[in-house]
Amino acid sequence: MAATLRRFHGLRLLKSTPALNLQQAKQLSSAGSWASNNKKLIGAVGAITGGVGALLFALEQSVQASGSEVHSPAQPWNHKGLFSSLDHQSVRRGYEVYKQVCSACHSMQYIAYRNLVGVTHTEAEAKAEAEQITVKDGPDDSGNFFDRPGKLSDYFPSPYPNEEAARAANNGAYPPDLSYIVSARKGGEDYIFSLLTGYHDAPAGVVLRDGQYFNPYFPGGAISMAQVLYNEVIEYEDGTPPTQSQFAKDVATFLKWTSEPEHDDRKRILIKVFGILGFLTVISYYIKRHKWSSLKSRKIVFTPKEK
């Protein structure tokens, strides 16, 4: 027994803790003061950051309220859910609307025919779509340029050779490229839908120049693009009723896909992330409840043997 006590004494397990000296007390006091000052600093930074954020939000709301355009209402899109994908049938119909109506003035220079494969068309259908255009290629072995049918690697053709030609054909207005138009406009697809269906006669007091039309959803109300969507302006190949709102809905969904082609992949990854996190949460709870809790709550007690 005496040998056991000497061993514990050598390990400093049974030694009494000496009282703090003055230097140690000062160090503890300065450490506590430093922690208190840090808490105050962090609190002040947090308050300033929150105030600046609230001010910016208020300024943005005031700017929106003072604008001259009507804000587009939110539409019940099928892809707005956390795990909802795009309606690919609607995307395909939207491509038809773009091809037969919008492509007369607007380009999509960042979208290639190969992007349609597996989304709206099969590979054979996408090839057939690409072959309908003529691409100037070359030079050949003789140094001459030549025309050839389109391929999957070709991008959607532009209706004008350059910006000057586009402006000359549209009374000085330049039709924007539609590849990322949904991401580039506040309101996204809601704005596109409202703009395409929001043409009205100009109210009293609003003066429009020649070649301008009134649309309350466009900033300023005066837009150079005429109304292009009407009931039965085109026929859908799948027999969907060709109404103006259906055209606007489908082309807005198509432009949503061109702006975010990774939309469905991102949500598919989100489902996997939630599944993995749920599995890890269950495993963590099991380990915490049945493994770690016993280690954390155990006590080591020295009970000397009685003589």
Order of alpha helices (4+ residues) and beta strands (2+ residues): alpha-alpha-alpha-alpha-beta-beta-alpha-alpha-alpha-beta-beta-alpha-alpha-alpha
